Amino acid sequence: WERRALEELYKLNTERNGNQFKANKTISISTMTFKPKGNGADNNSLKTYKVLRLGDVAYEGHTNNEFAYGRFVLNDIGDGIMSPRFSCLRSLKVQNILFWKEYIHSELVMRNILVRSTKKGTMMNELVSEDFLRNKIKVPSSREQECIGSLFRCLDSFIAAAERKARLLRKKKHAYLNHIFTQHLRFTGHTTPWQTKKLGNIADIVGGGTPSTIRPEYWDGGIQWFTPAEITKAQTYVSNSTKTITELGLSKSSARLLPGNRTILFTSRASIGETALLTVDATTNQGFQSIVLKDGINRYFIYCMVSNLRRYAQRMASGSTFLEISNHQLAKAPVYIPDSSEQAEIARFFQTLDSLIAAAERKANLLKKKKQAYLQ
């Protein structure tokens, strides 16, 4: 690849908006998308905004673990305007957008250049354009740029397709949850009316506890001990917690050992109603009111009902310092239970949907890793 001075490729863009573009053409630099409602700036302020043309490059100076000195974001969505606090570069000749949006964005490529051409600002790093343009960068031929850009366009298309599939499957699942649990839709052969019960009739509601943190003999044992922060929407099953306790620690706290084959973890504070299925015997801190099901109740069936339980818990939660649902309140939650065969059929149906969603999300993540490897 040929080493080229950046000043041969770019110049500082100082074009101002005036009256060219309205608020609906405001571009979010962090996501490179148009903001149809603008960002709240009045018309006089919009006149001072910088114009970001297709192919222009904006410098976004916020730092994070991935971009230690900020990053460049190429405009591949169309002409618009951006806040005047961002620096902007305009190419001196027509470039391959598919290649340059990946290349100039790369921390691997741009890090050392940005070390030499940025300075600390009040809220974020600032680009010193004179210093930046004096640097050199390796540039492939136009033909190779085209090939590389096409590769990443294909990968981006595959990633978007997998993410779209997962998103549509989630919408389909949500629709089925609404129709099946209101009994507007039932599987063939099932006509027996569902029974109305209280959650406490079919399950024990079990709180958690925390052993004394100043007693080391209570910790780092063989019993998994979960906290609410470990339960996220992205997971269905959990088996490994970040902390463990000993048998002595369990006996010296209000925590109880939960059976891994019958328990649905249910967070009772802060983000109320996050759930997961245990796969091992474990315990929790007091941020849970876990649902330990009695015999004859299909666990995955109840897990699928969790959106109804979450709404009930959030409505009934109370507290002066923070909102919390108690075990007695959660035990009163109404649930509608079909016979065991219909429970099993509903559970199998949603397990299949969840597996398809997980497969699509896994495919998207693997493709993202593949793209990252190719970028490097």
Sequence and secondary structure as in RCSB ss.txt:
>XXXX:A:sequence
WERRALEELYKLNTERNGNQFKANKTISISTMTFKPKGNGADNNSLKTYKVLRLGDVAYEGHTNNEFAYGRFVLN
DIGDGIMSPRFSCLRSLKVQNILFWKEYIHSELVMRNILVRSTKKGTMMNELVSEDFLRNKIKVPSSREQECIGS
LFRCLDSFIAAAERKARLLRKKKHAYLNHIFTQHLRFTGHTTPWQTKKLGNIADIVGGGTPSTIRPEYWDGGIQW
FTPAEITKAQTYVSNSTKTITELGLSKSSARLLPGNRTILFTSRASIGETALLTVDATTNQGFQSIVLKDGINRY
FIYCMVSNLRRYAQRMASGSTFLEISNHQLAKAPVYIPDSSEQAEIARFFQTLDSLIAAAERKANLLKKKKQAYL
Q
>XXXX:A:secstr
 EEEEGGGTEEE   B TTS  GGGEEETTTTEEETTTTS  HHHHHHSEEE TT EEEE    SS TT EEEE 
 S SEEE TTSEEEEESS   HHHHHHHTT HHHHHHHHHHHEEE SSSEEE HHHHHTSEEEE  HHHHHHHHH
HHHHHHHHHHHHHHHHHHHHHHHHHHHHHHHTTSS  TT  S  EEEEHHHHEEEEE     TT GGGEEEEEEE
E GGG  TT SEE   SEEE HHHHHTSS   B TTTEEEEB BSSTT EEEESS EEE TTBEEEEE TT  HH
HHHHTHHHHHHHHHHH B SSS B  HHHHHT EEEE  HHHHHHHHHHHHHHHHHHHHHHHHHHHHHHHHHHHH
 
